[in-house]
Amino acid sequence: MNKAQGSQVVVEATAEGHEVSVSNWKFNFGPDSGRADETAEYLKVTAATAYEERGGYGFEAGSLVYEKQRIGDDEMQDTANQQHSTQGQTTTSARLRSSFCIPLKASFIVDLPDGTYQVLLIAGDELAETITRVKAGEGRLMLPTIRTLPGQCAEVRFSVVVRGGRLRLSFSGPAPRINALEITLANQTMTVFIAGDSTVTDQPESGYPYCGWGQLLPAQFKHDVAVDNHAQSGRSSRSFINEGRLDVIMERIKPDDFLFIQFGHNDEKPDPERGTGAFTTYKEHLKKYIDAAREVKARPVLVTPVHRRYFANDGTLTDTHGDYIIAVRELAEEEDVPLIDLAERSRLLFEQAGVEGSKEDFMWVLPGEYMNFPSGVEDNTHFQERGARRLAAQVAEAIRELQLQPLQMYLR
């Protein structure tokens, strides 16, 4: 059984009877040389290291993984002796960089206590160009695509929120690499919480390429910021609160965190569980989010509902939200809350793409184009990954324009 020494908060008691809390987990990927070396503090992960349900770490069943050791120990030692650093540090670095796994389509799982973590990923190859994509959970994009030239090794960091006692990192790309992972507990990390609906939520892998813009937002930030996306499909400003979802956010949010709020699509529907009046109950419910955030000294940000894809004959986008957009703008002014006008930004984005081009943003897919939708889809409300990525970039641009500090300084 692959049992990570850090897979429980309390590992053991010292001779003096004090409990030892583990807050750092290290993994070295690649073939097992069978010898102890300066990377002994790292847990070894080979292509055959499988995750076990009883707890621990390893690759998820069905993962396609290969492994490689680029240079032998003697050559590695010669290389290390030529480096301008201490011998131990250099040898450790050389061993981590020369040994790697190739996760063509793989998910690596680590059992961790719930919390926020900073992840350091080392990825590269002495001889080959590499291209690696990293997602967490069901499909949260954590980083821009990692690209290295032969001889380069990237060291990249990101922050991720772990719920359910398990961190799942998925790797892909035409030439991906994992040399090493270091995972460090970082609960003090500034967090952007998101409350919203299906246009914002993390969609499951089984629905790919279906994607919400909140799912792609983590890649817009440096490791100084984590994104905790609580948006759920089908929810309105009313039903999100009535189901206790805002309460869950308030249990976790800290002073100086941010709460992004985007509703409207389902508030417009007539059913009593979700429907609200634009200038009455809609604004009243949105104000509850604002008040809740301010009560704990967090910072609320209102987001106007992103547009649907309905074009008029002249090529302009038809506004299907109407008074709901106006109501959010009014509330932002009344309550002196920053406003990300994603309605206007999405209108310009989709009109620029045009009637046909915007289909690449929405869930317009041909029969057989994607395995998850063998019969195809024509959906003018929900986004595929390209659209969600472009909208997340618009949110980041709005943060810059609004000069939302310190979020602005932590954008990539």
Buried (B, 14 or more C-beta within 10 A) or exposed (E): EBBBEBBBBEEEEEEEEEEEEBBEBBBBBBBBBEEEEBBEEBBBBBBEBBBBEEBBBBBBEEBEBEBBBBBEBEEBBEBBEEEEEEEEEBBBBBBBBBBBBBBBEBBBBBBBBEBBBBBBBBBBBBEBBBBBBBBBBBBBBBBEEBBBEEEBBBBBBBBBBBEEEBBBBBBBBEBBBBBBBBBBBBBEBBBBBBBBBBBBBBBEBEBBBBBBBBBBBBBBBEBBBBBBBBBBBBBBBBBBBBEEBBEBBBEBBBEEBBBBBBBBBBBBEEEEEBBBEBBEBBBBBBBBBBEBBBEEEBBBBBBBBBBBBEBEEEEEBEBBBEBBBBBBBBBBEEBEBBBBBBBBBBBEBBBEBEEEEBBBBBBBBEEEEBEBBEEEBEBBBBBBBBBBBBBBBBBBBBBEEBEBEEBEEBBE
